[in-house]
Amino acid sequence: MSDINQQNDGPGCPILSEVDGERITLAYGEGGRLSRQLIGERILTRFANDQLNELGDAALLTSNTRRLAFSTDGYTVTPLFFPGGDIGKLAVFGTTNDLAVSGAIPRWLSLSLIIEEGLPWSVLDRVLDSIQHASAIANATIVTGDTKVVPYGAADKLFITTSGVGEVLEPAPPGARSLQPDDVLIVSGPIGSHGAAILCAREKFDFDPLPASDCASLSQPLISLYSAGLTPRAVRDATRGGVAAVLHEWADASGLTCVINESAIPVADCVRGICELLGLDPLHFANEGTFVLSTRPELVESTLDLLREHRATHQAAVIGWVKPRRNSPVLVVRGIGREVVLDEPSGAPLPRIC
């Protein structure tokens, strides 16, 4: 059995090493290599089916003549409120964005609340107001839900689970297995803002200016792409594990290599400064209103023009290309042109970011 660091994060809560042979550690929930290992070895082996095996952000289902997308996600973040967002906004946009990147118009949501005993009513009301506002922006109706209150200490103030159903616009993005050499990689906006905002809020870093989360609805720009006949080959919101995790998933699914140019990747100055100061890479930071897409070369200019018409994606940029498999699944061109391996995140700089 692996050793356990005996420091405590509260009474009776030992901090585990990143990989512990007999226990689940936080690293398994951070969207990188260990998350994929957990899903592949323990979940897919039990529940494998055609829809689940795709490991998309939503399952595409057929009901009579309509095709539906269904997605679910749980949200836990510390602190509950942070620059640019809060856990309620995060829950609504997180689920509706998963539907949108899967090719669907979000329609209906469920809302499940796990509330820790002692949470002030004012905090709950503030979160619910945010949920109401976000669901109106996403044009998704909350149609069912559940509420539980657990004893003090059994939860971190408030956990939220949302499930969403949307109507698929055909053709939906076929997914990472359809990637082809010379496809172009586009990011919808500056990366790493959400992870940086949570880090600063939690650790009370006094940077000026403070980074703000990119938490936003991505439905309108993506629906515009699909409606204009500019459906990407693949599109994914770069949440836990950031852009690096998305590219590794795509390279693994397609058997190809993703090559990106560091100088082309949009990063806010404040986020870049924080990462340089702390020795972190924005490519590994979480996003909550930014997606990566792959499209055919002839569709690039039209795709960028349309995305830049929308506030959430007005800084969309080409960041790289899909190439035949090289010595590594993901390469990044840094500095003066040297290609280096971009490691897949096995954990994250900080827990509880979404």
C-alpha positions as semicolon CSV with decimal commas, in nm:
position;residue;x (nm);y (nm);z (nm)
1;M;0,000;0,000;0,000
2;S;0,131;0,347;-0,087
3;D;0,235;0,575;0,196
4;I;-0,004;0,849;0,303
5;N;0,111;1,197;0,386
6;Q;-0,017;1,240;0,740
7;Q;-0,085;1,612;0,710
8;N;-0,453;1,685;0,759
9;D;-0,691;1,895;0,556
10;G;-0,935;1,914;0,842
11;P;-1,006;1,662;1,118
12;G;-0,962;1,302;1,012
13;C;-0,880;1,392;0,649
14;P;-0,532;1,266;0,552
15;I;-0,386;1,409;0,233
16;L;-0,311;1,125;-0,006
17;S;-0,025;1,110;-0,247
18;E;-0,117;1,170;-0,613
19;V;-0,147;0,796;-0,680
20;D;-0,250;0,574;-0,389
21;G;-0,289;0,206;-0,463
22;E;-0,599;0,147;-0,253
23;R;-0,775;0,481;-0,241
24;I;-0,920;0,739;-0,478
25;T;-0,718;1,060;-0,473
26;L;-0,811;1,406;-0,598
27;A;-0,592;1,358;-0,906
28;Y;-0,843;1,105;-1,043
29;G;-1,102;1,382;-1,075
30;E;-0,894;1,643;-1,255
31;G;-0,956;1,550;-1,619
32;G;-0,612;1,419;-1,714
33;R;-0,444;1,079;-1,750
34;L;-0,569;0,939;-1,418
35;S;-0,927;1,045;-1,493
36;R;-0,912;0,857;-1,824
37;Q;-0,768;0,557;-1,642
38;L;-1,053;0,556;-1,389
39;I;-1,314;0,581;-1,665
40;G;-1,153;0,318;-1,887
41;E;-1,071;0,061;-1,620
42;R;-1,362;0,091;-1,378
43;I;-1,659;0,249;-1,556
44;L;-1,643;0,142;-1,920
45;T;-1,565;-0,216;-1,817
46;R;-1,902;-0,228;-1,640
47;F;-2,131;-0,004;-1,846
48;A;-1,988;-0,010;-2,201
49;N;-2,232;0,065;-2,483
50;D;-2,219;0,245;-2,818
51;Q;-2,316;0,582;-2,671
52;L;-2,099;0,570;-2,359
53;N;-1,793;0,439;-2,544
54;E;-1,772;0,766;-2,740
55;L;-1,690;0,947;-2,412
56;G;-1,838;1,268;-2,550
57;D;-1,971;1,560;-2,350
58;A;-2,325;1,437;-2,417
59;A;-2,485;1,115;-2,539
60;L;-2,668;1,148;-2,872
61;L;-3,000;0,962;-2,852
62;T;-3,279;0,895;-3,102
63;S;-3,644;0,937;-3,009
64;N;-3,890;0,874;-3,292
65;T;-3,771;1,112;-3,567
66;R;-3,579;1,351;-3,337
67;R;-3,224;1,305;-3,219
68;L;-3,158;1,416;-2,863
69;A;-2,843;1,485;-2,662
70;F;-2,833;1,407;-2,290
71;S;-2,559;1,519;-2,050
72;T;-2,505;1,528;-1,675
73;D;-2,238;1,676;-1,451
74;G;-2,165;1,752;-1,085
75;Y;-2,023;2,082;-0,962
76;T;-1,812;2,156;-0,656
77;V;-1,594;2,462;-0,630
78;T;-1,415;2,648;-0,351
79;P;-1,492;2,933;-0,307
80;L;-1,857;2,928;-0,414
81;F;-1,824;3,282;-0,556
82;F;-1,525;3,399;-0,756
83;P;-1,441;3,679;-1,005
84;G;-1,647;3,616;-1,317
85;G;-1,883;3,356;-1,176
86;D;-2,013;3,129;-0,904
87;I;-2,117;2,767;-0,859
88;G;-2,468;2,831;-0,994
89;K;-2,356;2,996;-1,316
90;L;-2,093;2,725;-1,351
91;A;-2,351;2,445;-1,321
92;V;-2,589;2,584;-1,584
93;F;-2,329;2,684;-1,841
94;G;-2,120;2,373;-1,780
95;T;-2,405;2,143;-1,877
96;T;-2,553;2,354;-2,157
97;N;-2,205;2,396;-2,307
98;D;-2,159;2,019;-2,303
99;L;-2,478;1,992;-2,508
100;A;-2,374;2,270;-2,746
101;V;-2,030;2,126;-2,825
102;S;-2,205;1,796;-2,898
103;G;-2,416;1,961;-3,168
104;A;-2,735;2,023;-2,972
105;I;-2,958;2,318;-2,883
106;P;-3,002;2,307;-2,501
107;R;-3,369;2,273;-2,405
108;W;-3,425;2,126;-2,058
109;L;-3,229;2,098;-1,734
110;S;-3,261;1,916;-1,405
111;L;-3,125;2,074;-1,087
112;S;-3,007;1,874;-0,786
113;L;-2,875;2,048;-0,472
114;I;-2,679;1,886;-0,190
115;I;-2,671;2,148;0,085
116;E;-2,454;2,130;0,393
117;E;-2,628;2,201;0,722
118;G;-2,555;2,557;0,832
119;L;-2,533;2,717;0,487
120;P;-2,676;3,071;0,518
121;W;-3,002;3,129;0,336
122;S;-2,848;3,440;0,181
123;V;-2,582;3,224;0,012
124;L;-2,839;2,980;-0,125
125;D;-3,058;3,264;-0,254
126;R;-2,761;3,422;-0,429
127;V;-2,674;3,095;-0,600
128;L;-3,034;3,030;-0,705
129;D;-3,062;3,382;-0,850
130;S;-2,749;3,313;-1,052
131;I;-2,893;2,982;-1,177
132;Q;-3,212;3,159;-1,281
133;H;-3,017;3,425;-1,474
134;A;-2,784;3,174;-1,642
135;S;-3,064;2,941;-1,751
136;A;-3,239;3,236;-1,914
137;I;-2,921;3,325;-2,106
138;A;-2,879;2,963;-2,216
139;N;-3,252;2,943;-2,305
140;A;-3,282;2,618;-2,109
141;T;-3,577;2,543;-1,881
142;I;-3,529;2,373;-1,544
143;V;-3,799;2,107;-1,547
144;T;-3,711;1,875;-1,256
145;G;-3,477;1,849;-0,962
146;D;-3,402;1,731;-0,612
147;T;-3,276;1,879;-0,284
148;K;-3,090;1,712;0,002
149;V;-2,950;1,861;0,322
150;V;-2,658;1,671;0,477
151;P;-2,502;1,709;0,824
152;Y;-2,242;1,977;0,888
153;G;-1,904;1,853;0,768
154;A;-2,048;1,601;0,518
155;A;-2,017;1,838;0,221
156;D;-1,826;2,150;0,121
157;K;-2,113;2,397;0,170
158;L;-2,300;2,318;-0,154
159;F;-2,279;2,062;-0,433
160;I;-2,488;2,094;-0,751
161;T;-2,573;1,835;-1,015
162;T;-2,736;1,938;-1,340
163;S;-2,851;1,717;-1,627
164;G;-2,946;1,854;-1,964
165;V;-3,137;1,746;-2,274
166;G;-3,100;1,915;-2,609
167;E;-3,217;1,872;-2,968
168;V;-2,939;1,779;-3,209
169;L;-2,879;1,993;-3,516
170;E;-2,777;1,767;-3,803
171;P;-2,510;1,698;-3,890
172;A;-2,357;1,693;-3,543
173;P;-1,977;1,704;-3,510
174;P;-1,864;1,346;-3,581
175;G;-1,600;1,356;-3,306
176;A;-1,230;1,303;-3,250
177;R;-1,211;0,973;-3,439
178;S;-1,290;1,165;-3,760
179;L;-0,985;1,394;-3,740
180;Q;-0,768;1,403;-4,053
181;P;-0,409;1,516;-4,116
182;D;-0,390;1,891;-4,195
183;D;-0,711;1,969;-4,006
184;V;-0,679;2,306;-3,832
185;L;-0,709;2,354;-3,454
186;I;-0,893;2,664;-3,332
187;V;-0,943;2,789;-2,977
188;S;-1,245;3,010;-2,912
189;G;-1,071;3,259;-2,684
190;P;-0,804;3,322;-2,420
191;I;-0,721;3,013;-2,217
192;G;-0,664;2,947;-1,847
193;S;-0,877;3,229;-1,704
194;H;-1,105;3,010;-1,494
195;G;-0,826;2,814;-1,328
196;A;-0,632;3,134;-1,259
197;A;-0,939;3,307;-1,113
198;I;-1,011;3,018;-0,876
199;L;-0,645;2,996;-0,772
200;C;-0,629;3,366;-0,686
201;A;-0,964;3,369;-0,507
202;R;-0,882;3,062;-0,298
203;E;-0,528;3,158;-0,206
204;K;-0,618;3,529;-0,169
205;F;-0,344;3,635;-0,408
206;D;-0,338;4,012;-0,446
207;F;-0,260;4,045;-0,815
208;D;-0,362;4,361;-0,998
209;P;-0,561;4,310;-1,208
210;L;-0,712;3,989;-1,077
211;P;-0,806;3,732;-1,343
212;A;-1,176;3,670;-1,399
213;S;-1,326;3,335;-1,496
214;D;-1,432;3,290;-1,858
215;C;-1,753;3,117;-1,739
216;A;-2,003;3,183;-2,020
217;S;-2,263;3,024;-2,245
218;L;-2,122;2,888;-2,571
219;S;-2,455;2,789;-2,723
220;Q;-2,508;3,080;-2,961
221;P;-2,171;3,081;-3,140
222;L;-2,179;2,703;-3,179
223;I;-2,539;2,691;-3,298
224;S;-2,448;2,963;-3,549
225;L;-2,166;2,745;-3,682
226;Y;-2,390;2,440;-3,721
227;S;-2,669;2,644;-3,883
228;A;-2,423;2,797;-4,133
229;G;-2,300;2,455;-4,246
230;L;-1,963;2,501;-4,073
231;T;-1,990;2,198;-3,845
232;P;-1,641;2,112;-3,711
233;R;-1,500;1,762;-3,719
234;A;-1,468;1,779;-3,340
235;V;-1,534;2,039;-3,072
236;R;-1,479;2,016;-2,696
237;D;-1,502;2,264;-2,410
238;A;-1,163;2,271;-2,238
239;T;-1,267;2,235;-1,875
240;R;-1,069;2,017;-1,631
241;G;-0,720;1,952;-1,762
242;G;-0,750;2,247;-2,000
243;V;-0,651;2,254;-2,366
244;A;-0,376;1,997;-2,303
245;A;-0,629;1,735;-2,189
246;V;-0,853;1,793;-2,493
247;L;-0,565;1,754;-2,738
248;H;-0,442;1,436;-2,571
249;E;-0,793;1,287;-2,585
250;W;-0,818;1,372;-2,955
251;A;-0,473;1,237;-3,039
252;D;-0,553;0,914;-2,856
253;A;-0,890;0,873;-3,032
254;S;-0,760;0,954;-3,382
255;G;-0,412;0,800;-3,371
256;L;-0,274;1,131;-3,499
257;T;-0,060;1,409;-3,348
258;C;-0,178;1,756;-3,255
259;V;0,085;2,029;-3,304
260;I;0,020;2,372;-3,157
261;N;0,211;2,700;-3,170
262;E;0,259;2,859;-2,827
263;S;0,287;3,212;-2,970
264;A;-0,055;3,179;-3,138
265;I;-0,244;3,079;-2,825
266;P;-0,441;3,370;-2,672
267;V;-0,371;3,416;-2,300
268;A;-0,471;3,719;-2,093
269;D;-0,172;3,915;-1,965
270;C;-0,273;3,866;-1,601
271;V;-0,306;3,489;-1,650
272;R;0,028;3,470;-1,829
273;G;0,195;3,666;-1,548
274;I;0,052;3,439;-1,278
275;C;0,162;3,127;-1,463
276;E;0,515;3,262;-1,515
277;L;0,543;3,365;-1,150
278;L;0,421;3,029;-1,018
279;G;0,581;2,806;-1,281
280;L;0,247;2,684;-1,421
281;D;0,131;2,628;-1,779
282;P;-0,199;2,790;-1,895
283;L;-0,245;2,492;-2,131
284;H;-0,319;2,282;-1,821
285;F;-0,552;2,536;-1,657
286;A;-0,928;2,483;-1,659
287;N;-1,164;2,690;-1,873
288;E;-1,542;2,730;-1,842
289;G;-1,628;2,934;-2,150
290;T;-1,364;2,827;-2,401
291;F;-1,367;2,543;-2,652
292;V;-1,124;2,383;-2,895
293;L;-1,240;2,275;-3,240
294;S;-1,088;2,099;-3,537
295;T;-1,206;2,181;-3,885
296;R;-1,112;2,133;-4,249
297;P;-0,861;2,389;-4,387
298;E;-1,109;2,533;-4,637
299;L;-1,355;2,620;-4,355
300;V;-1,109;2,806;-4,132
301;E;-1,167;3,165;-4,243
302;S;-1,546;3,133;-4,245
303;T;-1,537;2,968;-3,904
304;L;-1,321;3,243;-3,754
305;D;-1,533;3,520;-3,909
306;L;-1,852;3,377;-3,760
307;L;-1,705;3,307;-3,416
308;R;-1,567;3,660;-3,391
309;E;-1,920;3,799;-3,428
310;H;-2,006;3,665;-3,080
311;R;-1,892;3,815;-2,752
312;A;-1,789;3,484;-2,595
313;T;-1,574;3,387;-2,894
314;H;-1,459;3,719;-3,043
315;Q;-1,092;3,633;-2,980
316;A;-1,103;3,296;-3,158
317;A;-0,767;3,203;-3,310
318;V;-0,589;2,928;-3,501
319;I;-0,345;2,756;-3,264
320;G;-0,223;2,453;-3,459
321;W;-0,279;2,158;-3,686
322;V;-0,346;1,785;-3,687
323;K;-0,056;1,585;-3,832
324;P;0,025;1,218;-3,896
325;R;0,138;1,045;-3,577
326;R;0,482;1,160;-3,468
327;N;0,698;1,069;-3,171
328;S;0,444;1,217;-2,931
329;P;0,064;1,260;-2,939
330;V;0,083;1,635;-2,867
331;L;0,365;1,874;-2,953
332;V;0,396;2,244;-2,883
333;V;0,622;2,482;-3,073
334;R;0,780;2,703;-2,810
335;G;1,021;2,995;-2,821
336;I;1,221;3,017;-3,141
337;G;1,055;2,720;-3,308
338;R;1,163;2,417;-3,108
339;E;0,901;2,143;-3,086
340;V;0,864;1,996;-2,739
341;V;0,634;1,732;-2,596
342;L;0,324;1,863;-2,420
343;D;0,261;1,630;-2,130
344;E;-0,088;1,510;-2,053
345;P;-0,204;1,645;-1,716
346;S;-0,221;1,370;-1,454
347;G;-0,369;1,604;-1,197
348;A;-0,432;1,978;-1,172
349;P;-0,268;2,276;-1,001
350;L;-0,563;2,293;-0,762
351;P;-0,873;2,088;-0,674
352;R;-1,241;2,182;-0,681
353;I;-1,244;2,404;-0,987
354;C;-1,577;2,293;-1,138
